[in-house]
Amino acid sequence: MSQIEFFNLTKQYENGFYAVKDVSFAVSKGEFVFIVGSSGAGKSTLVRCLIREEEPTAGQILFNGKNVIEIPKKELPELRRQIGVVFQDFKVLDTRNVADNVAVALEVVNTPAEVKNEIIPNVLNMVGLQDKSNLFPYQLSGGEKQRLSIARALAHEPDVLVADEPTGMIDPKATWEVMEILEKINTLGTTILMATHDQSIVDKLRKRVVRIEKGQIVSDVEKGKYEE
């Protein structure tokens, strides 16, 4: 059974513009899938609909067999614990140090202190920030901030990690450090869904590539390149 299924997903705004239109594809557990396309193609809309930050106009999204669109608001926090999200602009808390940035994600769900104290060093070690737990975001490079963002997304041990243009604001060296981490997470069994328009990443890693243009899928290639 597929872990994520988009069925005829459509998002149309009041001005008539279609952000996505009749998008259908499925993602199996443990897959690493690139969603590619130019800016404004609809990549981020898919991500926002998956985590219910946006309501689609029509269609369905199934996550582990449950229709995301019909999940009651009170159950959305549980959905978002199962789907970790990493954004282009990091979204770290500038007033909290590295360890506390991860802790905040756990505190909102009342994680016991002993569990929290075990999880935080584990996820920081996974992203190579174990020696920087007491530093604040202003003391980190862009790549380190993004790795912190990944650590925070991993705190709940999500089934799926969605990365929306995660390398868009970092330099090439940091980009590959981030991609190595995402590949490592994937080998441990976490499904990765990554929206990007970085051709070099897609061409080098040769994962599944779903291309979207003007809100519609134009190709879906196993072990593909950015442009087939």
N, C-alpha and C positions, 0 to 999 in steps of 0.2 A: 504493500500500500504506500502511496506517495505521502510524504510528510507535509508538503505544502501544495495546494492546487488552486490555481486561478482559473475560474470559469467565466468567460465572456465579461471580464471586468471592464466596466466603463465609468469614467468620471467626466461629467460635462458640467461646465460652469454656467452661471446665469447668462453670460454674454454669448453663449453658444459654443464656446471653445471646448474641444475634447482634449483633456490631458492624456487620457488613455481611452481606447475604444475597442471593445470586443477582444480583450487580451486573455488568452488561454495558454497555460503551460503548467507543468507539474515538476516538483523537485523531490527527489528521493532522499531519505535519511542518509547523512554522511556525504552527500554531494558537495562539490565546490562549483558554484555557478557564477559566471560573470554576466551582468546585465549591462550591455553597452549601448551607446548612442550619443548623439550630440546633445549639448545643453538644451533643455526644454523638450527633450524627446518623450519624457514620461517616466523616466527611471525612478526619480524620487517619489512620484505619485504612487507608484506600486508599493514602495517601502512604507509610505505613510498610511496607505490603506491596510497593509498587512498588520501593522501595529495599532490600527484603529485611531490614528491621529487625523485621518480624513475618512469621511463616509463616501463610498462609491455611489454613483447614480444607479447602476444596475450591475448584475452579475454576483458571483459568489467567490469567497476565498475560504478554503478549508485548511485548517491547521490541525494535524493529527485527527482528522475526521470531523472536526467541529467547525461549524460555520462562524468565522470570525465576526461577520457583520451582525450576527444575531446574539453575540455574547452580551449579557447585561453589563451596564457600566460598572457595577460593583465587582464584577469578575475580571475587568480589564487589567488590574495590577498583576493578577496571576498570569494572564497571557503575556504581559510584558516582562515577567520574570523568565518565561520560557523562551522569549525571543530577545536576545541582547542586541542593542543597536549602537553602532559607532558612527559618529557624524564627521563631516569634513572639518567643522570648526571646533572640534574637541569637546566643547561644553563641560569643561572641568570647572571646579569651584575655586576661584582665585584666593579666597580667604581661608582655605583649608589646605593642609599639607598633603603630600602624596597618599600616605596611609589613611588619613581622614577622608580623602575623596572617595576611596573605596569603601570605607566604613559607612559613609552616608547612605550608599546604596543598600547596605545591609540593615541599617538602623530603621529605615522606613518600613521594613517588614518585621521589625522586632526580633531580629536575630540575636540569640543569647550571646553574651560576652565571650564565653569560652569558644563558641563556634566561630564568632567573628575574628577572634585572635588567631585562629587556625587558618581561616580562609585568606585573610589579608596578606600574610607573607607568602602564601602559596601562589596567589595570582600575581603578586608583584615579581616573584621569582620567574614566573612563566614569561613575563614581558620584559625581563631584564632590568627591573627598577628596584630590586631588593636593597640596593645600597643607597637609595635616594628617598626612602620612606619619610624622612623628616623635612625634605625640601618642599618649597611652595612652587606653584606653577610658574611664577615669574622667574624662577631659577632654572627652569627646564627649557630645553630646545623644543622646536615644533614637533620633531619626531618623538621626543620623550613625552610630550603632552598627549600625542595620539596613542602612544603605548599605555599611558595612564588611562585614557578613555577606554581602551580595550580591556585593561585590567578591571575597571569598574563594571563593564558589560559582562565580564566573565564571573563576577562575584556570585551570581545566583546559579552558576553552572547551567546556563541555558542550553536547550536542545538545538537552537539555531542562533547564529550570529549574523546579523545583517549589517553590512558596512556600506554607508552611502558616501561615495567619493572620499574614502578615508585618507588618500594620499594627495588630495587636491591642494593642501596648504603646507606641504613639507618638501624638503629637498630630495634629490635622487637617492642619496645614501640612506637617508631615513626611510624613504619609500620602500627600499628593499628589506630593511630591518622589519618594518611593519608587515610586509608580505611574508617574510619567513615565519613570523609569529602566527599569522593567519593560517599558513600551511600547516604549522605544527598543531594548532588547535584542531584543524580539520582531520589530521591523522589520528587524533585522539577520539574522533567520532562525532564532533560537532559539525552540523551542516553550515556551510558558508554561502551566503548570498551577497555578492558585492557589485554595487553599481559603480561604474567608472567610465571615463572616456580617455584613460591613459593607455594608449596603444601598446607601448613597450611592455607593460605588465602582462597584458592579455596575450601578446604574441610569445612571450617567453615562457609563461606557465602552462599554456595549452590545456586549459580546462574547458568545460562546456561553456559556450558563448551564446547567449540569447540577445539578439540585436533588436532594439526598438527604435523606430523612427516615426515621428508625428503621431505618437500614441499607439502605434500598432506594431506587432512583431513582424519583422521582415525575414528573419532567419533564426535557426536554432541548431547549433552545430556542436557535436561532441568533439572535444580536444581541438577547438577551433582557434582561429586568429581573429583579430579585431575586424578585419575586412576579408571576407571570403569571396 
